[in-house]
Amino acid sequence: MDRHFPAPPSLAPGASAPTTATGRSLRWGIVSTGAIAATMAGEIALLEDAELQAVSSRSQDSADAFAAAHGIACGYGGADDLTGLERMAADPEVDVAYIGSPHSEHAADAEVLLEAGKHVLCEKAFTVTAAQARRLADVARANDRFLMEAVWTRFQPGSNRLWDLLADGAVGEVRWMSSDMGFVADAPPTHRLWKRELAGGALLDLGPYSTLWPLTVLGRPEVVTASGLLTDDGVDAQEAITLQYAGGRHAHVTNALTAFGPRALHVAGTEGWLRAGPNLHRVTELTVQRPGEDPRTETFDDDDASSGSQGRGYVWQLREVTRCIQEGLTESPTMPVADSVASMELYDAVREQLGVRYPADDA
Ligand SMILES: NC(=O)c1ccc[n+]([C@@H]2O[C@H](COP(=O)([O-])OP(=O)(O)OC[C@H]3O[C@@H](n4cnc5c(N)ncnc54)[C@H](OP(=O)(O)O)[C@@H]3O)[C@@H](O)[C@H]2O)c1
């Protein structure tokens, strides 16, 4: 298979991720007090070598409440003409920051933290535009700091097995793929998912999962075709994307905030097909069917029943961040910044065809 991206580390089904306990804990700061920030605080607490040091918020009350709820030492809201984020960035007790703010804030938040000498794990979508992503890559390099987009899916046992199966030719040469992510977003119009100024919409929210495998397995497409449905506010509620590759190969991707999709990946090859599900962002079931053979299904329990320490599936990426920082790496070989830049370039191209423009496009 033509590998366009580095292969993830190979993990046998059910095997544990490498442990990273080296005796030196990383001290984490969390940016924002929203939904995923709360989940991640719980996941970081599961790490063998992590301390929850600080949280920043636009509001001191929120920072204090979040810190109290999660056993975090310091809560930073705005004070003395500094934002909570700037105050946390100045805290020498913070080694690495996890950014859980809306898409519109990622680039600016990450830049402040990197310039202050913090390592950064930034939620998906990495940025709003590819230009922002390229700039962040430069800032991280200039400051010699670790930077990674929080594509947690890429580190799960089911994902590693998926990669190994394809790389080992389980379906032969890959000819086409289809993937979808979708649910009915019944959030109010003020929610970040629907707000243009917060870079809402289906593509930036769900694309990092639905385009992960086409980009990882087939690489950058030669031709991108997209059509979709926009809200009155101008964000994408739903889209269909076709990625075309040399030799007539293609991938078809659907994202929707309007419908419950199967959230599955199908890979069709010259010697069989593979299905990954039942949730593309957390693959726990893989089926391979080759002509004339019974389908083979493998299941994955990423909660690690033996120790109960795998949380809700995010610990795998947190261990990778920890390992990389402890080993002095500035990028994860499995989820390098170049992959995030490639994703953002694809999303720029899709948004241009859909007619979705964010304030960051005019910055
Ligand atoms: N990996 C996953 O499974 C997963 C799941 C859900 C979301 N996400 C990603 O995580 C990020 C946040 O999503 P979420 O669902 O946690 O969002 P959310 O619940 O709306 O929380 C976002 C938080 O960001 C802060 N914030 C900073 N600037 C803001 C602004 N201008 N408007 C609103 N909030 C602002 C707020 O915290 P303060 O008030 O404390 O500043 C807010 O609570 C997004 O990038 C999303 O794609 C990832």
The ligand as a Tripos MOL2 file, in Angstrom:
@<TRIPOS>MOLECULE
LIG
   48    52     1     0     0
SMALL
NO_CHARGES

@<TRIPOS>ATOM
      1 N1        -12.3940   14.8850   21.3070 N.am      1 LIG1
      2 C1        -13.6970   14.8490   21.5260 C.2       1 LIG1
      3 O1        -14.3010   13.7990   21.7640 O.2       1 LIG1
      4 C2        -14.4650   16.1500   21.5040 C.ar      1 LIG1
      5 C3        -15.7750   16.1680   21.9720 C.ar      1 LIG1
      6 C4        -16.4390   17.3960   22.0020 C.ar      1 LIG1
      7 C5        -15.8100   18.5440   21.5540 C.ar      1 LIG1
      8 N2        -14.5220   18.4640   21.0890 N.ar      1 LIG1
      9 C6        -13.8170   19.6770   20.6630 C.3       1 LIG1
     10 O2        -13.5340   20.4100   21.8460 O.3       1 LIG1
     11 C7        -13.6800   21.7950   21.6030 C.3       1 LIG1
     12 C8        -14.6940   22.3760   22.5770 C.3       1 LIG1
     13 O3        -15.9040   21.6860   22.4580 O.3       1 LIG1
     14 P1        -16.9760   21.5990   23.6710 P.3       1 LIG1
     15 O4        -18.0750   20.7490   23.1730 O.co2     1 LIG1
     16 O5        -16.3100   21.2670   24.9260 O.co2     1 LIG1
     17 O6        -17.4790   23.1290   23.6990 O.3       1 LIG1
     18 P2        -18.2030   23.8880   24.8890 P.3       1 LIG1
     19 O7        -18.8660   22.9380   25.8160 O.co2     1 LIG1
     20 O8        -19.0000   24.9460   24.2530 O.co2     1 LIG1
     21 O9        -16.9970   24.5380   25.6900 O.3       1 LIG1
     22 C9        -16.1120   25.4390   25.0950 C.3       1 LIG1
     23 C10       -15.5180   26.3010   26.1760 C.3       1 LIG1
     24 O10       -14.5810   27.1710   25.5600 O.3       1 LIG1
     25 C11       -14.4970   28.3850   26.3080 C.3       1 LIG1
     26 N3        -14.5600   29.5150   25.3770 N.ar      1 LIG1
     27 C12       -13.5340   30.3290   25.0480 C.ar      1 LIG1
     28 N4        -13.9100   31.2600   24.1860 N.ar      1 LIG1
     29 C13       -15.2130   31.0690   23.9600 C.ar      1 LIG1
     30 C14       -16.1610   31.7420   23.1500 C.ar      1 LIG1
     31 N5        -15.8410   32.7950   22.4100 N.pl3     1 LIG1
     32 N6        -17.4210   31.2580   23.1450 N.ar      1 LIG1
     33 C15       -17.7620   30.1980   23.8740 C.ar      1 LIG1
     34 N7        -16.8920   29.5100   24.6680 N.ar      1 LIG1
     35 C16       -15.6280   29.9520   24.6960 C.ar      1 LIG1
     36 C17       -15.6350   28.3580   27.3120 C.3       1 LIG1
     37 O11       -15.0470   28.1110   28.5740 O.3       1 LIG1
     38 P3        -14.7960   29.3320   29.5800 P.3       1 LIG1
     39 O12       -16.1230   29.9890   29.7560 O.co2     1 LIG1
     40 O13       -14.2730   28.6940   30.7770 O.co2     1 LIG1
     41 O14       -13.8000   30.2460   28.9280 O.co2     1 LIG1
     42 C18       -16.5000   27.1980   26.8960 C.3       1 LIG1
     43 O15       -17.0760   26.5520   28.0010 O.3       1 LIG1
     44 C19       -13.9960   21.9190   20.1200 C.3       1 LIG1
     45 O16       -12.7950   22.0680   19.4230 O.3       1 LIG1
     46 C20       -14.6300   20.5760   19.7790 C.3       1 LIG1
     47 O17       -14.5110   20.2170   18.4050 O.3       1 LIG1
     48 C21       -13.8440   17.2880   21.0850 C.ar      1 LIG1
@<TRIPOS>BOND
     1     1     2 1
     2     2     3 2
     3     2     4 1
     4     4     5 ar
     5     4    48 ar
     6     5     6 ar
     7     6     7 ar
     8     7     8 ar
     9     8     9 1
    10     8    48 ar
    11     9    10 1
    12     9    46 1
    13    10    11 1
    14    11    12 1
    15    11    44 1
    16    12    13 1
    17    13    14 1
    18    14    15 2
    19    14    16 1
    20    14    17 1
    21    17    18 1
    22    18    19 2
    23    18    20 1
    24    18    21 1
    25    21    22 1
    26    22    23 1
    27    23    24 1
    28    23    42 1
    29    24    25 1
    30    25    26 1
    31    25    36 1
    32    26    27 ar
    33    26    35 ar
    34    27    28 ar
    35    28    29 ar
    36    29    30 ar
    37    29    35 ar
    38    30    31 1
    39    30    32 ar
    40    32    33 ar
    41    33    34 ar
    42    34    35 ar
    43    36    37 1
    44    36    42 1
    45    37    38 1
    46    38    39 2
    47    38    40 1
    48    38    41 1
    49    42    43 1
    50    44    45 1
    51    44    46 1
    52    46    47 1
@<TRIPOS>SUBSTRUCTURE
     1 LIG1         1 GROUP 0 **** ****
